[in-house]
Amino acid sequence: MGRGSKTRRMSRGETARAAPGAIVPANDASGVDSFAFGDPEPVLNRQLMEMLECYHNGRWYEPPIPLDGLARAYRASPHHSSAIMLKRNLLVSSLDPTSLLSAATFGKLVQDYLVFGNCYPELRRNRLGGPLRIDHAMAKFTRRGVVEGEFFWVPGGQDESEFAADSIIQILQPDINQELYGVPEYLSALQSALLNEAATLFRRRYYLNGSHMGYILYATGEINTTDTDALKTALKASKGPGNFRNLFVHAPNGKDGSIKILPIGEAGAKDEFLGIKTATRDDVLAAHRVPPSLLGIVPAQGSQLGKISEAVDMFFELEIAPIQVAFLEINARIGAEAVRYRSRSPK
């Protein structure tokens, strides 16, 4: 979709119908009433890849991917954020700071570029109109104007403002659906990162609240009301801090089979936690193309990850060097050497 292409805003009705969390009643002639229910589903868990139209309000275009969602997903998985921080640190360490661009500003620009697929160096000029320094305009709140060359600062909950003419330089990761904004290259593994987070949160909640309806405790025989009340109290006490405690039941006149445990499904479900964590980790690392040894991942027993220095050299050549080239666009736009890198000799 080019800049001249038509754009469209999804209506509220379409959004509501697309949301899978609504209660849907179903009645039939037999009088049976059933319904499906669920919690409202976050935007990140919906079909994010279909939201690739850049609609505009007459002044600026909105990004094809919700930037707030990408910002929250940044810390969804330790491997996802670590891979981004590794690239950022390697790029910052390779920079030779100039009077126009500091290492701190360059690090902020690189992080925006890797997280959002866009970064916006802002050129500050001196009184004579020449380049003074490069500042960092936060990509999360910067929007591209409908008029060529215009950019707007759109912070949440505050009044927007327009940047000075020809002061913003947009560096983007190319997208196949439109050319207004960049799209981060890790999108294909974003669902895996979110699944990794969901597995961790589920396991954490499990340990905080260990009382689960996995079976029915069926009691017959010589068990009076006092005994059943005591069992109820003991079972309630096994929730939260009291979970995983053993339960002792004494029935003097009970018979064999007086107390039975009837599983509803499979009370002792197989532990897929490690499998999910490993599979999603591999997806994220494949999307970022980061060698496991560079993220401190311990190799499996009986295996090796290779020499770390060789992995760094190969990773730098294949992943870091192309990003360095992308930021040289700043020099071409301002007509001065703001971005300069140190010469690097492989170890």
Buried (B, 14 or more C-beta within 10 A) or exposed (E): BEEEEEBEEEEEEEEEEEEEEEEEEEEEEEEEEEEEEEEEEEBBEBEBBEBBBBEBEEBBBBBBBBBEBBEBBBEBBBBBBBBBBBBBEBBBEBBEBBEBBBEEBBBBBBBBBBBBBBBBBBBEBEEEEEBBBBBBBBBBBBBBBBEEEBBBBBEEEEEEEBBEEEBBBBBBBEBEEBBBBBBBBBBEBBBBBBBBBBBBEEBEEEEEEBBEEEBEBEBEEEBEEEBEEEBEEBEEBBEEEEBEEEEEBEBEEBEEEBBEEEEEEEEEEEEEEEEBBEBBBBBBBEBBEBBBBBBEBEEEEEEEBEEEEEBBBEBBEEBBBEBBEBBBBBBEBBEBBBBBBEEBEEE
